């Protein structure tokens, strides 16, 4: 999912339909042609779409029997894969596509009509599931995917980005392995993560791999039933986390919209490198499979979709600094921290949330006036106010 250009949001809609043998055969032929095109592009060091068209268009049409539109989409898809491999600083072997998927252009590549999806080449499949909330927006490029007996067409759409409101305060989000804590200085709410549920599926898959392996050879790779079972366990773990990551950000974002607050989160770029250094294997694995980048992506997406301003703050010392006096705090029990200077004490996650909110308020130019009133730092000071509003004589 990409966020799109300025003023627009890009989203993908899944259209499920019953697979046809002709569509599966076309996908297999497309995969063969795509791998051929990738190797040709890398071997000949082709870099522009004009060079690729000159070298590959006729071959894709004549050798693989593709219509003109599919041949164009195939070498465009191959060029994108080749460019991604070239940009990768840790690239190994040449890329090889294994999944059955195909890029399709709207109109000339695919059409949706009368409850059916029509693919170029005379393939027509009945739709069995469709999210109709975004029908008003134009269909753009799509990708046809076939996996484990299910065929899905992922259609790209663009919708206008809602205008952001001017925030009065901040709903800060602190993320850890067990829970997401969010709120402001008074509101404190939490959402349990799905890491433990996903980790159980991962352990089941790994136990099967150990059971059907030997020091010389992993036998489970050659036993199709066991291999499929292991893959299903890994897929369930992945689906649990993906479903949770999509739904969890809705609560803090809806709260922020209701209160007309901004949404603040920590900048977790490069966190994966720190997680790999954790010595405890179980703790390290849980944090890695949780997918912080996936979660913050959906937080940003939901905030932009609902028009809530997003503030990304520096994560350094958010859980080790007192939110009141900014002194270094000390442990005072399990996940409890206490400031030796001012005596402030709270849960580690609450302290992280408060510090995130404090930094976000500073970035937005909003300060907290005693009594809970919020005002921008640039607000003019009122110096001509009569302290005796009622005009009564004041005692000296």
C-alpha positions in Angstrom: 0.0 0.0 0.0 1.4 3.4 -1.0 0.2 6.7 0.2 0.2 8.3 -3.3 0.9 11.8 -4.5 0.3 15.0 -2.6 -3.5 15.5 -2.2 -4.3 11.8 -2.9 -4.2 8.5 -1.1 -3.5 5.2 -2.9 -5.2 2.0 -1.8 -5.6 -1.6 -3.1 -9.0 -3.3 -3.3 -9.2 -7.1 -3.4 -11.6 -8.6 -5.8 -12.0 -12.4 -5.3 -13.4 -14.7 -8.0 -13.5 -18.3 -9.0 -10.3 -19.4 -10.8 -10.5 -20.7 -14.4 -7.9 -23.1 -15.9 -7.2 -20.7 -18.7 -6.3 -17.9 -16.2 -3.9 -20.3 -14.3 -2.3 -21.3 -17.5 -1.8 -17.7 -18.5 -0.2 -16.9 -15.2 2.2 -19.7 -15.5 3.2 -18.5 -19.0 3.5 -15.0 -17.7 5.8 -16.1 -14.9 8.1 -17.9 -17.4 8.2 -14.9 -19.7 8.8 -12.5 -16.7 11.9 -14.5 -15.5 13.2 -14.6 -19.1 12.7 -10.8 -19.5 14.5 -10.1 -16.1 17.5 -12.2 -17.2 17.7 -10.5 -20.6 17.5 -7.0 -19.0 20.3 -7.8 -16.6 22.5 -9.6 -19.1 22.2 -6.8 -21.7 22.3 -4.1 -19.0 19.1 -2.5 -20.2 18.1 0.6 -18.2 15.4 2.5 -20.1 11.9 1.4 -21.1 12.8 2.3 -24.7 15.8 -0.1 -24.7 13.7 -2.9 -23.2 10.9 -2.4 -25.7 13.3 -2.7 -28.6 14.9 -5.9 -27.3 11.9 -7.8 -25.8 8.6 -6.7 -27.2 8.7 -8.9 -30.4 10.1 -11.9 -28.5 7.3 -11.7 -25.9 4.7 -11.5 -28.6 6.0 -14.3 -30.8 7.7 -16.7 -28.4 5.1 -16.6 -25.6 2.1 -15.7 -27.6 1.1 -12.7 -25.6 -1.3 -10.0 -26.8 0.3 -6.6 -27.2 -1.0 -5.2 -23.8 0.3 -8.2 -21.8 3.7 -8.0 -23.6 4.0 -4.4 -22.6 3.0 -5.0 -19.0 5.4 -8.0 -18.8 8.5 -6.1 -19.7 7.5 -3.2 -17.5 7.1 -5.6 -14.6 10.5 -7.2 -15.5 12.2 -3.8 -15.6 10.8 -2.8 -12.2 12.2 -6.1 -10.7 15.6 -5.5 -12.3 15.8 -2.0 -11.0 14.9 -3.1 -7.5 17.7 -5.7 -7.5 20.2 -3.2 -8.8 19.4 -0.8 -6.0 19.7 -3.4 -3.3 23.2 -3.0 -1.7 23.1 -6.7 -0.4 22.0 -8.2 -3.7 22.9 -11.9 -4.2 21.7 -14.0 -7.1 19.6 -12.6 -9.9 15.9 -12.2 -9.0 13.7 -15.1 -9.9 9.9 -14.8 -9.6 8.2 -17.8 -8.1 4.7 -16.6 -7.3 1.9 -16.6 -9.9 1.0 -13.0 -10.4 0.5 -10.7 -13.4 0.4 -7.0 -13.9 -2.7 -5.8 -15.8 -3.6 -2.4 -17.3 -7.2 -1.1 -16.8 -9.4 -1.2 -19.9 -7.1 -3.0 -22.3 -5.8 -5.5 -19.7 -8.9 -6.1 -17.6 -12.5 -5.0 -17.3 -15.1 -5.4 -14.6 -18.6 -5.8 -16.0 -21.9 -7.4 -14.8 -20.3 -9.2 -11.8 -17.5 -10.7 -13.9 -13.8 -9.9 -14.4 -12.8 -10.1 -18.1 -9.0 -10.6 -18.7 -7.5 -9.9 -22.1 -7.4 -13.1 -24.1 -11.0 -14.1 -23.6 -10.8 -15.2 -19.9 -14.0 -14.4 -17.9 -14.3 -15.1 -14.2 -17.3 -14.6 -11.8 -16.7 -12.3 -8.9 -17.4 -13.9 -5.5 -16.3 -11.2 -3.1 -15.7 -7.4 -3.5 -15.3 -4.4 -1.2 -17.8 -2.0 -2.7 -16.9 1.0 -0.5 -14.6 2.5 -3.1 -16.6 1.9 -6.3 -16.8 5.6 -7.0 -13.1 5.9 -7.6 -11.4 5.0 -10.9 -9.8 1.6 -11.4 -6.1 1.8 -12.1 -3.4 -0.8 -12.6 -4.1 -4.2 -11.0 -2.3 -7.4 -10.2 -3.8 -10.8 -10.7 -2.6 -13.3 -8.0 -3.2 -17.0 -7.8 -2.2 -18.8 -4.6 -3.3 -22.0 -2.9 -6.5 -22.3 -5.0 -7.6 -18.7 -4.6 -7.5 -16.1 -7.3 -7.5 -12.4 -6.3 -7.3 -9.2 -8.4 -5.7 -6.4 -6.4 -7.0 -3.1 -8.0 -5.2 0.1 -7.3 -7.4 3.2 -6.6 -6.8 6.8 -5.7 -9.0 8.8 -3.4 -8.7 12.5 -2.3 -6.8 13.1 0.9 -9.0 14.6 3.6 -8.1 18.1 4.7 -6.3 18.0 8.1 -7.8 19.9 11.0 -5.8 22.2 13.3 -5.0 20.0 16.4 -5.7 21.2 20.0 -3.6 18.5 21.7 -1.9 15.2 20.9 -2.8 11.5 21.2 0.5 9.8 21.7 1.2 6.1 20.9 3.8 4.0 22.6 4.5 0.5 21.1 6.0 -2.5 22.9 5.9 -6.3 22.7 2.8 -6.8 24.9 0.7 -3.7 24.4 0.1 -0.5 22.6 -0.5 2.4 25.0 -2.1 5.6 23.7 -3.7 8.7 25.1 -2.8 12.2 26.4 -2.0 13.5 29.9 -5.4 12.3 31.2 -6.5 9.5 28.9 -4.6 6.2 29.2 -5.8 3.3 27.1 -4.1 0.1 25.9 -4.5 -2.5 23.1 -3.0 -6.0 23.5 -0.7 -7.1 20.7 -1.2 -10.4 18.7 2.5 -11.4 19.0 1.9 -14.3 21.4 -0.8 -15.8 19.2 1.3 -15.5 16.1 4.4 -16.9 17.9 2.5 -20.1 18.9 1.9 -20.8 15.2 5.5 -20.1 14.4 6.6 -22.6 17.2 4.3 -25.3 15.8 5.9 -24.9 12.3 9.4 -25.0 13.7 8.6 -28.1 15.8 7.4 -29.9 12.6 10.5 -28.9 10.8 12.7 -30.4 13.6 10.7 -33.6 13.8 11.0 -34.3 10.1 14.6 -33.4 9.7 18.0 -35.0 10.2 21.5 -33.6 10.6 22.1 -34.4 7.0 18.9 -33.4 5.2 15.6 -31.6 6.0 13.2 -34.4 5.0 10.1 -32.2 5.4 11.0 -30.4 2.1 10.3 -33.6 0.1 7.2 -34.6 2.0 4.4 -32.6 0.4 1.8 -33.0 3.1 4.3 -32.0 5.9 5.6 -29.1 3.8 2.1 -27.7 3.2 1.3 -28.1 6.9 4.4 -26.1 7.9 3.6 -23.4 5.3 0.1 -23.1 6.6 1.3 -22.5 10.2 3.7 -19.8 9.0 0.9 -18.3 6.9 -1.5 -18.2 9.9 1.2 -16.5 12.0 1.6 -13.9 9.3 -2.1 -13.4 8.8 -2.7 -12.9 12.6 -0.2 -10.1 12.7 -1.3 -8.5 9.5 -5.0 -8.5 10.6 -4.0 -7.0 14.0 -1.8 -4.4 12.4 -4.7 -3.2 10.2 -7.2 -3.0 13.0 -5.2 -1.8 16.0 -4.5 1.8 14.8 -8.2 2.5 14.3 -8.9 3.1 18.0 -6.2 5.8 18.7 -6.9 7.5 15.4 -10.7 7.6 16.0 -10.1 9.0 19.5 -7.8 11.7 18.0 -10.4 12.6 15.4 -13.1 12.8 18.0 -11.1 15.1 20.3 -9.5 17.0 17.3 -6.1 15.9 18.4 -3.0 15.1 16.4 -1.5 11.5 16.3 2.1 11.2 17.5 4.4 8.2 17.3 8.1 7.5 17.5 10.3 7.3 14.5 11.2 3.6 14.4 13.4 3.7 11.3 16.3 1.3 11.6 14.9 -0.4 14.7 15.3 -3.9 13.2 19.1 -3.6 13.5 18.8 -3.0 17.2 16.4 -5.9 17.6 18.8 -8.3 16.1 21.3 -7.6 18.8 18.9 -8.8 21.6 20.4 -11.9 23.3 17.2 -13.6 24.5 16.0 -15.6 21.4 12.3 -15.7 22.2 12.1 -12.0 23.0 14.1 -11.1 19.9 12.0 -13.3 17.7 8.7 -11.8 19.0 9.9 -8.3 18.5 11.0 -9.0 15.0 7.9 -10.8 13.8 5.7 -8.1 15.3 6.7 -5.9 12.4 7.0 -2.4 13.7 7.3 -1.0 10.2 4.1 -2.6 9.2 2.3 -1.3 12.2 3.5 2.3 11.8 2.6 2.2 8.2 -1.0 1.4 9.1 -1.0 4.1 11.8 0.0 6.7 9.3 -2.5 5.4 6.7 -5.4 5.5 9.1 -4.4 9.0 10.3 -4.2 10.4 6.8 -7.4 8.6 5.8 -9.3 10.3 8.6 -7.6 13.7 8.3 -5.7 13.5 11.6 -2.3 15.3 11.6 0.7 13.0 12.2 3.7 13.9 14.3 6.8 11.7 14.3 9.2 12.3 17.2 12.7 11.2 18.1 12.5 8.0 20.1 15.7 8.5 22.1 15.2 8.4 25.9 11.4 8.5 25.7 11.2 5.7 28.3 14.1 6.8 30.5 13.4 10.5 30.9 11.0 12.1 33.5 8.1 13.8 31.6 7.9 16.5 34.3 11.5 17.5 35.1 13.4 15.7 32.3 15.7 14.0 34.8 16.9 10.4 34.3 14.4 8.0 36.0 15.2 4.8 37.8 13.5 1.4 38.1 11.2 0.9 41.0 9.8 -2.6 40.4 8.7 -4.5 37.3 8.2 -2.0 34.5 7.7 0.8 37.1 10.0 3.8 36.9 10.4 6.6 39.4 12.1 10.0 39.2 14.6 10.5 42.1 14.3 14.3 41.7 10.6 15.1 41.6 9.2 11.8 42.7 7.1 11.2 39.6 6.3 7.4 39.2 4.5 5.5 36.5 4.5 2.5 34.2 7.3 2.4 31.6 4.8 2.5 28.7 2.9 5.5 30.2 6.1 7.4 30.6 7.0 6.7 27.0 3.6 7.9 25.9 3.8 11.1 28.0 7.3 11.9 26.6 6.1 11.3 23.0 3.2 13.6 23.6 5.4 16.3 25.1 7.8 16.3 22.2 4.9 16.3 19.7 3.4 19.3 21.4 6.7 21.1 21.1 7.0 20.3 17.4 3.4 21.5 16.8 4.1 24.8 18.7 1.5 24.1 21.3 2.1 24.6 25.0 0.1 23.6 28.1 -1.1 26.4 30.3 -1.8 25.6 33.9 -5.4 24.4 34.2 -5.2 22.3 31.0 -5.8 25.0 28.5 -3.8 24.7 25.3 -2.5 27.6 23.2 0.1 28.0 20.4 3.5 29.3 21.4 3.0 32.2 19.1 -0.2 33.4 20.7 -0.1 37.1 21.7 0.1 37.9 25.4 -2.8 39.9 26.9 -1.3 42.7 28.9 -4.2 45.1 29.0 -6.5 43.0 31.2 -8.0 44.6 34.2 -7.4 42.2 37.1 -10.5 43.5 38.8 -13.2 42.6 36.3 -16.1 44.0 38.3 -14.7 47.5 38.8 -14.6 47.1 42.5 -12.0 48.9 44.5 -9.2 46.5 45.5 -7.7 46.4 49.0 -4.0 47.2 49.1 
